[in-house]
C-alpha cells in the first residue's frame, strides 16, 4: 500500500453538496475525465514492464522486505511530489509513468507467489475483474449522484496513514490475521478514495488530469494488490 498526495489538486469550483452540477462545468469535467482515462490506459504499459522485471528480480524483495518496502515508499512519495510540481507539463506525465513502472516492479514478487499456486492464474484474473467492477461501480455512482464527497478526503488520508503504519508493523509481527484485516481495510479505504477522486473530477473539483490519473491509479493499484492477497490467502490452491 502506497501513500498518495491526495490534497494536491487543481482549482476547485464552488459546488454545494446536494445540488445538481453547474451545466457550465460539465464539458470541462468530461474533458478531464476522458484525459484521465487515456492516461490511465497508458500507465498500464510501464506497469506491465515493471511487473515482468519484478518477477525476474523478486528474490531481493523477499530477502529484504523492510528495506525494499521503505525504499519503494520513499521513491513513490518523492515521485508524487515531482508529479504535483510538474502537473501542468510533460515532465509530470513522464514522472507518473516512471512511478507506475516502479509500482509494477513491486507487484512482480506478489504475482510470482500467486502463480506458484495451482489456481494462481485464475486468482490473478479474479483480482483484475474485481478491481474493474469496483472501478466501474464507483465511476457510475460518482457520475450520477448529486452528493459531494469532498468531506471524506481528510478522514481517508488519516485512515491510509494508519493502515500504512500497521502494514510496516506487521512486517515485524508477522500476524496472518492482522495481514488479512489490513488488506480488507485497504480495499475499503481505497474504494472510497476512488469514489472521492472520481466525484471530484465530475464536480469540477479536480481540473488537472495528471493529478486525477495519479490518484485513481494509486487506488486501483492498491485495490488489485490487496484483492489478490486476500484471494491467495482464502481461495489459493496448493503449490504447483
Secondary structure, DSSP 8 states (H G I E B T S, - for coil): -----TT--S------TTS---HHHHHHHHHHHHHHHHHHHHHHHHHHHHHHHHHHTHHHHHHSHHHHHHHHHHHHHHHHHHHHHTTTSHHHHHHHHHHHHHHHHHHHHHHHHHHTBTTHHHHHHHHHHHHHHHHHHHHHHHHH-----TTHHHHHHHHHHHHHHHHHHHHHH--HHHHHHHHHHHHHHHHHHHHHHHHHHHTTS---HHHHHHHHHHHHHHHHHHHHHHHHHHH---B-
